[in-house]
Amino acid sequence: MRIGALEVQPLFDGRGRENAGEIISRFSVPDAWRCHPETFGEHGRWEFPVGGFLIRSGERVIVLDAGVGPMDDGQYKGGEFLNQLRSHGVAADEVTDVVFSHLHFDHIGWASVDGTPTFPRATHRVHAADWEHFVSGPEARPEASDKLRPIEDQLELFTDDHVLAPGVDARWSPGHTPGSTVFVLSSGGERAILLGDAAHSVVQLAERDWTVIWDVDPKAASRVRNRLADEAAERGDLVVAAHFPEMHFGRVVLSNGERRFLAV
C-alpha cells in the first residue's frame, strides 16, 4: 500500500482466538455480538490476526508493533513476523525504528526473544505513560518487563504528539491503555490512520457504543475510537488495525447517518 511517497505493508505474525461474548460487545449487552455473525460466527468464536506494520519513509525503515512473538499457547500463535519482514526485503538489523502503539503482549512479542533484542540497530519508541503502566510503575507486569527490559538501552520515551519521520505523525490517544498512540501517515494529499488497538474489530467503527474488556478506560477509549472514525469518514482517510480481517486497509463511509467499514 502506498500513501503518496510512503510505503506501508502489514506484517502478519499469527492469529488469536477469543470468545466474543467475554471480550467484545455493546456496553452492558454481553450478547450483542450475535448481531454480527459475519464477524463472530454463530457461536461467538472470534478469530483475528496479530502482527504489525512495515513503514518506509525516505531512508527510515519503521516497524510499528511487533506481534505476539514466537509462541503458541493454543489461543495465540505467532512466529511469522520475521519471515514477513524478509518477504519485503528487510532484515531485522536493517530496521531503523520500532514504535509501539501500546504495550500489550500481542504488540511487543518480537521486541526481544530470550533476552536478546530482535532489532539490534533500531531505536524503540513508546509513550511514557505506557512504559510506566507496564514496565516501571508500581503495577508493572512481569511479562512486559521480561520482553522490554532488554531493549531499554535502545529506548526513547515520548509524551507529546510528534513527527516520527517525514509523513509519519504520532498522536497520543489514551483510553485503551494510558499511552495508546495512533499513527497518521500523510503524503501527496493522501492519509491513512494506523489505529493500534483504538479499534480491535471493524464492528467498532460501525457501532458507536461497543467496547472490549481490555480497555483500561472504556469511556475514554470509546471517545477516541468515535473521534477517529468520524474524522476518517469526513476526510476519506484509509484506516487499518493489526486485528482487522487479514489486516486489510479500508475506509469508513457514511450511509443514512450510519458508519460502516469498506475494505479496499
C-alpha positions in Angstrom: 0.0 0.0 0.0 1.3 3.4 -0.9 0.3 6.6 0.8 1.9 9.2 -1.5 5.6 8.7 -1.2 5.3 6.4 1.8 5.1 2.6 1.7 3.2 0.6 4.3 2.8 -3.1 4.5 1.1 -5.4 7.0 3.4 -7.9 8.8 1.3 -10.9 9.7 2.7 -12.8 12.7 -0.1 -15.3 13.5 -3.6 -15.4 15.0 -5.5 -15.0 18.2 -8.8 -16.6 19.3 -11.3 -15.3 21.8 -14.9 -15.9 22.9 -16.6 -12.7 21.6 -19.2 -12.8 24.4 -16.5 -12.5 27.0 -14.4 -9.9 25.2 -16.2 -7.5 22.9 -19.7 -6.2 22.9 -22.0 -3.2 23.3 -21.8 -1.5 26.7 -23.8 -3.7 29.2 -25.2 -6.0 26.5 -22.9 -9.1 26.5 -24.7 -11.0 23.7 -24.7 -8.1 21.2 -22.1 -10.0 19.2 -24.9 -12.1 17.9 -25.9 -9.2 15.6 -22.6 -9.7 13.7 -22.3 -13.4 12.7 -20.2 -12.2 9.7 -17.5 -11.3 12.1 -18.0 -13.5 15.1 -19.7 -16.6 13.6 -22.7 -18.3 15.0 -21.1 -19.2 18.3 -19.0 -16.1 19.0 -15.7 -17.7 18.2 -13.7 -14.6 17.3 -10.5 -15.2 15.3 -8.3 -12.3 14.3 -4.7 -11.7 13.1 -1.9 -10.5 15.2 1.1 -8.6 13.8 2.3 -5.1 12.9 3.2 -2.9 10.0 6.3 -2.0 8.0 6.6 1.6 7.0 9.2 3.1 4.7 9.7 6.9 4.9 12.8 8.0 3.0 15.8 6.2 4.5 13.8 5.2 7.6 12.6 1.6 7.9 10.0 1.5 10.6 8.3 -1.4 12.3 5.0 -0.4 14.0 4.1 -3.0 16.7 5.9 -6.3 17.0 3.2 -9.1 17.0 2.8 -11.8 19.6 6.2 -13.4 19.1 7.3 -17.0 18.7 4.7 -18.6 20.9 1.8 -21.0 20.7 -0.4 -21.3 23.8 -3.4 -22.8 22.0 -5.1 -19.4 22.0 -2.5 -17.1 20.5 0.1 -18.3 17.9 2.8 -16.3 16.3 6.1 -16.9 14.6 5.8 -15.4 11.1 6.8 -11.8 11.8 10.5 -12.0 10.7 9.6 -14.1 7.6 7.1 -11.5 6.6 9.7 -8.8 7.1 12.2 -10.7 4.9 9.5 -11.1 2.2 9.5 -7.3 1.9 13.3 -7.3 1.6 14.1 -6.2 5.1 16.4 -7.9 7.6 16.0 -7.3 11.3 19.2 -5.4 11.5 18.1 -3.0 8.8 15.1 -1.7 10.8 15.9 1.8 12.0 12.9 2.4 14.2 10.5 0.2 16.2 7.4 2.1 17.6 4.7 0.6 19.8 1.1 1.8 19.7 0.9 0.4 23.2 2.5 -2.4 25.3 0.0 -5.3 25.4 1.7 -8.7 24.9 0.4 -9.2 21.4 2.2 -6.0 20.2 5.6 -6.5 21.8 6.3 -10.2 21.1 9.3 -9.6 18.9 10.8 -6.8 20.9 13.2 -9.3 22.3 13.5 -13.1 22.3 15.3 -15.0 25.1 16.6 -11.7 26.4 18.1 -10.5 23.1 16.7 -7.5 21.1 15.3 -8.7 17.8 16.1 -5.3 16.1 19.6 -4.5 17.3 20.1 -1.2 15.4 16.6 0.2 15.9 15.6 3.0 18.2 12.5 1.8 20.1 9.8 4.3 21.0 6.6 4.3 23.1 4.6 6.8 25.1 6.0 7.3 28.6 2.6 6.6 30.2 2.6 3.0 28.8 6.2 2.4 29.9 5.2 3.4 33.4 2.0 1.4 33.4 3.5 -1.9 32.1 7.2 -1.8 33.0 8.5 0.8 35.5 5.5 1.7 37.7 4.2 0.1 40.9 1.7 -2.1 38.9 4.2 -3.2 36.3 3.6 -6.6 34.6 6.4 -9.1 34.7 5.6 -10.5 31.2 6.0 -7.0 29.8 9.2 -6.3 31.7 10.7 -9.5 30.5 10.1 -8.6 26.9 11.0 -4.9 27.2 13.9 -4.6 29.6 16.3 -6.0 27.0 15.6 -3.0 24.7 15.9 -0.4 27.4 19.3 0.9 26.1 17.6 1.5 22.7 14.5 3.1 24.1 13.2 6.7 23.7 10.0 7.7 25.5 7.7 10.4 24.3 4.9 12.4 26.0 3.6 14.6 23.2 2.3 14.3 19.7 5.3 14.5 17.4 6.6 13.8 13.9 8.3 10.4 13.9 9.6 10.5 10.4 8.6 12.6 7.3 4.9 12.0 6.8 4.6 9.8 9.9 2.9 11.5 12.9 2.3 10.0 16.4 -0.9 11.1 18.1 -1.4 10.2 21.8 -4.9 8.6 22.1 -5.3 7.3 25.6 -8.1 5.0 26.6 -7.3 1.5 25.6 -4.1 1.9 27.6 -2.7 5.1 29.3 -0.2 5.6 26.5 -2.0 4.3 23.5 -0.9 6.1 20.3 -2.2 6.1 16.8 0.0 7.0 13.8 -1.1 9.2 10.9 0.6 8.7 7.5 0.3 11.6 5.1 1.9 12.2 1.8 0.9 13.6 -1.6 -2.5 14.6 -0.4 -3.3 11.1 0.9 -3.8 10.0 4.5 -4.0 6.7 6.5 -4.6 6.2 10.2 -2.9 3.2 11.8 -5.2 2.7 14.8 -3.2 0.4 17.1 -5.9 -1.1 19.3 -8.1 2.0 19.3 -10.3 -0.5 17.4 -10.0 -4.3 17.6 -12.8 -5.1 15.1 -14.3 -3.3 12.2 -17.6 -3.7 14.0 -16.4 -1.0 16.4 -16.1 1.5 13.6 -19.8 1.0 12.7 -21.2 0.5 16.3 -20.6 3.7 18.4 -21.1 2.1 21.7 -19.0 -1.1 21.5 -16.0 -1.7 23.7 -13.6 -4.5 24.7 -12.7 -5.7 28.2 -9.0 -4.8 27.5 -9.7 -1.1 27.5 -8.2 0.4 30.7 -10.7 3.3 30.4 -13.6 2.2 28.3 -15.3 5.6 28.1 -12.1 7.3 27.0 -11.4 4.6 24.6 -14.9 4.9 23.1 -14.5 8.7 22.7 -11.1 8.2 21.0 -12.5 5.5 18.7 -15.5 7.5 17.6 -13.5 10.7 17.1 -11.0 8.8 14.8 -13.8 7.0 12.9 -15.7 10.3 12.4 -12.5 12.0 11.3 -11.7 9.2 8.8 -15.3 9.3 7.4 -15.2 13.1 7.0 -11.8 13.2 5.3 -11.9 9.9 3.4 -8.8 8.6 5.2 -7.7 5.0 5.0 -7.8 3.1 8.3 -6.2 -0.1 9.4 -5.5 -2.0 12.6 -3.5 -5.2 13.4 -6.6 -7.2 14.3 -8.8 -6.3 11.3 -9.6 -9.2 9.0 -6.5 -10.0 7.0 -5.1 -6.7 8.2 -6.8 -5.0 5.2 -7.0 -1.3 4.8 -10.3 0.3 4.3 -12.4 3.4 4.6 -15.2 4.5 7.0 -18.2 5.5 4.9 -21.5 7.1 6.0 -24.8 5.8 4.8 -28.0 7.3 6.1 -26.0 8.7 9.0 -24.6 5.3 9.9 -20.9 4.4 9.7 -19.5 1.2 8.1 -16.1 -0.1 7.1 -15.3 -1.0 3.5 -12.1 -2.8 2.8 -10.1 -1.7 -0.2 
